Amino acid sequence: MDTYLVKLGELFSLLNHFGLKLNAKKTSLYQTQVKWCGKLIDGQGIRHDPERINSLRALPYPCTAGELQQFICAINWMRDSIIDFARQVEPLQRRLDTALASTRRTKRAAANIAIELTVDERRAFDQVKDALANAITLDFPDDTSTTCLLTEASDVGYAIIVTQHDLKMGRQPYTNGVGEAIKSCATATTACPSAYLGTTTTWRRTFYLAHTCGTSE
């Protein structure tokens, strides 16, 4: 509570310094959990709102490129909590790119293009929705823990995972076998842009990792 009050005082000082005012009707204090931009934030970490996840999982197979585009855009907002996101969504992204190859990539144009997913694409659609149900909770950084940056890059994509190793058991169900709890603090996966395939492997991997680390929250 003492730390909370200190941070609250700092916030009010900044608001006063920049001349900003808060709407009292839209402001709440001393909350154990808040919803912000579709995410739930509490003492355990940051996770996506279950209502939002359930709404996406209830969507039927898309019948137009516009519906597929809308689904991909919606789940892209949640990619930081979905392990192996780029690989799982790649069949759907490829189908969307094919459907929009000869037209403008606008919502209006996509809405007028009828599509029917193949068996493999429907399987990918279902797998992505299952991945939404298993979206991980991201923990808060802890200065007392050991931070690890795990990276991978290839011709098909690149990814990072930031974890922290903590001796305080029980905070996360994952351990590394030596009594350290492992907390996930950030994840990011991205497919390789075709424009970069002509460059050297070393350049691609260096660029991918630098770009991913630089743009991750």
C-alpha positions as CSV (number, residue, x, y, z in Angstrom):
1,M,0.0,0.0,0.0
2,D,2.8,2.4,0.8
3,T,4.4,1.9,-2.6
4,Y,0.9,2.4,-4.2
5,L,0.4,5.7,-2.5
6,V,3.9,6.9,-3.5
7,K,3.2,6.0,-7.2
8,L,-0.2,7.7,-6.9
9,G,1.4,10.8,-5.6
10,E,3.9,10.8,-8.5
11,L,1.1,10.4,-11.0
12,F,-0.8,13.4,-9.5
13,S,2.4,15.4,-9.6
14,L,2.8,14.7,-13.3
15,L,-0.8,15.5,-14.1
16,N,-0.4,18.8,-12.3
17,H,2.9,19.6,-14.0
18,F,1.4,19.1,-17.5
19,G,-1.9,20.7,-16.6
20,L,-4.0,17.6,-17.2
21,K,-7.3,16.9,-15.6
22,L,-9.1,13.5,-15.0
23,N,-12.7,12.7,-15.4
24,A,-13.9,11.8,-11.9
25,K,-16.7,9.6,-13.3
26,K,-14.2,7.6,-15.4
27,T,-11.6,7.3,-12.7
28,S,-11.3,4.6,-10.0
29,L,-8.7,4.1,-7.3
30,Y,-7.7,1.2,-5.1
31,Q,-8.8,-1.4,-7.5
32,T,-7.4,-4.9,-7.3
33,Q,-8.1,-5.5,-11.0
34,V,-8.6,-3.1,-13.9
35,K,-9.6,-3.6,-17.6
36,W,-7.5,-1.6,-20.0
37,C,-7.7,-1.8,-23.8
38,G,-9.1,-5.4,-23.7
39,K,-6.6,-6.6,-21.1
40,L,-7.0,-7.4,-17.4
41,I,-4.3,-6.2,-15.1
42,D,-4.0,-7.4,-11.5
43,G,-1.4,-8.5,-9.0
44,Q,-0.8,-11.8,-11.0
45,G,0.1,-10.1,-14.3
46,I,-1.5,-9.0,-17.5
47,R,-3.9,-11.2,-19.5
48,H,-6.5,-10.7,-22.1
49,D,-10.1,-10.3,-21.2
50,P,-11.9,-13.7,-21.2
51,E,-15.0,-12.1,-22.7
52,R,-13.0,-10.9,-25.7
53,I,-11.4,-14.3,-26.1
54,N,-14.8,-16.1,-26.0
55,S,-16.2,-13.7,-28.5
56,L,-13.4,-14.4,-31.0
57,R,-13.6,-18.2,-30.4
58,A,-17.4,-18.1,-31.1
59,L,-16.8,-16.7,-34.6
60,P,-17.8,-19.1,-37.5
61,Y,-15.5,-19.8,-40.4
62,P,-15.2,-16.7,-42.6
63,C,-17.1,-16.5,-45.8
64,T,-15.5,-13.4,-47.2
65,A,-12.0,-12.0,-47.3
66,G,-13.3,-9.1,-45.1
67,E,-14.4,-11.5,-42.4
68,L,-11.0,-13.2,-42.5
69,Q,-9.2,-9.9,-42.4
70,Q,-11.2,-8.8,-39.4
71,F,-10.4,-12.0,-37.6
72,I,-6.7,-11.8,-38.3
73,C,-6.6,-8.1,-37.2
74,A,-8.4,-9.0,-34.0
75,I,-6.1,-11.8,-33.0
76,N,-3.0,-9.8,-34.0
77,W,-3.8,-7.6,-31.0
78,M,-3.4,-10.6,-28.8
79,R,-0.2,-12.0,-30.4
80,D,2.0,-11.1,-27.4
81,S,0.2,-13.8,-25.3
82,I,0.0,-16.5,-28.0
83,I,3.0,-18.8,-28.2
84,D,4.1,-19.5,-31.9
85,F,1.5,-17.0,-33.1
86,A,3.1,-16.3,-36.5
87,R,3.4,-20.0,-37.5
88,Q,-0.2,-20.8,-36.5
89,V,-1.8,-17.8,-38.3
90,E,0.4,-18.2,-41.4
91,P,-2.1,-20.3,-43.5
92,L,-4.8,-17.8,-42.8
93,Q,-2.6,-14.8,-43.7
94,R,-1.5,-16.6,-46.9
95,R,-5.1,-17.2,-47.9
96,L,-6.0,-13.5,-47.2
97,D,-3.0,-12.3,-49.2
98,T,-4.1,-14.5,-52.1
99,A,-7.6,-13.2,-52.0
100,L,-6.5,-9.6,-52.0
101,A,-3.7,-10.0,-54.5
102,S,-5.5,-8.4,-57.4
103,T,-7.3,-5.6,-55.5
104,R,-6.8,-3.0,-52.8
105,R,-6.4,-4.2,-49.3
106,T,-9.3,-2.2,-47.9
107,K,-12.2,-3.3,-45.8
108,R,-14.7,-2.4,-48.5
109,A,-12.8,-4.4,-51.2
110,A,-12.3,-7.4,-49.0
111,A,-15.9,-7.5,-48.0
112,N,-16.9,-8.2,-51.6
113,I,-14.6,-11.1,-52.1
114,A,-16.2,-14.5,-51.3
115,I,-13.9,-17.2,-50.0
116,E,-14.2,-20.8,-48.7
117,L,-11.5,-22.1,-46.4
118,T,-9.8,-25.4,-47.3
119,V,-9.7,-28.3,-44.8
120,D,-6.1,-27.3,-43.8
121,E,-7.2,-23.6,-43.5
122,R,-10.1,-24.6,-41.3
123,R,-7.8,-26.6,-39.2
124,A,-5.5,-23.6,-38.8
125,F,-8.6,-21.4,-37.9
126,D,-9.6,-23.9,-35.2
127,Q,-6.0,-24.1,-33.9
128,V,-5.7,-20.4,-33.6
129,K,-9.0,-20.3,-31.6
130,D,-7.7,-23.0,-29.3
131,A,-4.5,-21.0,-28.9
132,L,-6.6,-18.0,-27.8
133,A,-8.1,-20.2,-25.0
134,N,-4.6,-21.0,-23.8
135,A,-3.2,-17.4,-24.0
136,I,-0.6,-16.9,-21.4
137,T,-0.6,-14.4,-18.6
138,L,2.4,-12.1,-18.8
139,D,4.2,-11.4,-15.5
140,F,5.5,-8.0,-14.4
141,P,9.3,-7.5,-14.5
142,D,11.1,-8.1,-11.2
143,D,14.5,-6.5,-10.6
144,T,15.4,-9.3,-8.1
145,S,15.0,-12.0,-10.8
146,T,17.3,-13.2,-13.5
147,T,16.0,-11.9,-16.9
148,C,16.6,-14.1,-20.0
149,L,16.1,-13.1,-23.6
150,L,15.5,-16.1,-25.9
151,T,15.7,-15.5,-29.6
152,E,15.3,-17.4,-32.8
153,A,15.3,-16.4,-36.5
154,S,15.2,-18.2,-39.8
155,D,14.0,-17.8,-43.4
156,V,10.4,-18.3,-42.3
157,G,10.1,-16.1,-39.3
158,Y,11.7,-14.7,-36.1
159,A,10.7,-14.6,-32.4
160,I,11.7,-13.6,-28.9
161,I,10.6,-14.7,-25.5
162,V,11.6,-12.8,-22.3
163,T,11.5,-14.8,-19.1
164,Q,12.6,-14.3,-15.6
165,H,13.9,-17.0,-13.2
166,D,12.7,-16.7,-9.6
167,L,13.4,-18.8,-6.6
168,K,10.0,-17.8,-5.0
169,M,8.0,-20.9,-5.9
170,G,4.3,-20.8,-6.5
171,R,4.1,-17.6,-8.6
172,Q,4.1,-19.6,-11.8
173,P,3.5,-23.4,-12.5
174,Y,6.6,-23.7,-14.7
175,T,10.0,-24.6,-13.3
176,N,13.3,-25.3,-14.9
177,G,14.0,-28.4,-12.8
178,V,16.3,-26.7,-10.3
179,G,13.7,-25.1,-8.1
180,E,13.4,-21.8,-10.0
181,A,10.0,-20.6,-11.1
182,I,9.9,-19.3,-14.7
183,K,7.8,-16.3,-15.5
184,S,7.0,-15.1,-19.0
185,C,7.3,-11.3,-19.4
186,A,7.1,-10.9,-23.2
187,T,6.7,-12.9,-26.4
188,A,6.8,-11.9,-30.0
189,T,6.7,-13.9,-33.3
190,T,6.6,-12.6,-36.8
191,A,6.6,-14.2,-40.3
192,C,9.5,-13.3,-42.6
193,P,8.6,-10.6,-45.2
194,S,9.2,-11.9,-48.8
195,A,11.1,-8.7,-49.6
196,Y,13.9,-9.7,-47.3
197,L,14.4,-13.2,-48.7
198,G,17.1,-12.0,-51.1
199,T,19.4,-10.7,-48.3
200,T,22.0,-12.8,-46.5
201,T,21.0,-15.1,-43.7
202,T,23.2,-13.2,-41.2
203,W,21.7,-9.8,-42.1
204,R,18.2,-11.2,-41.9
205,R,18.6,-12.7,-38.5
206,T,20.3,-9.7,-37.1
207,F,17.7,-7.3,-38.5
208,Y,14.8,-9.6,-37.4
209,L,16.0,-9.8,-33.8
210,A,16.9,-6.1,-33.5
211,H,13.5,-5.2,-35.0
212,T,11.5,-7.6,-32.7
213,C,13.3,-6.5,-29.5
214,G,13.0,-2.8,-30.5
215,T,9.2,-3.0,-31.2
216,S,8.2,-5.3,-28.3
217,E,6.4,-3.7,-25.3
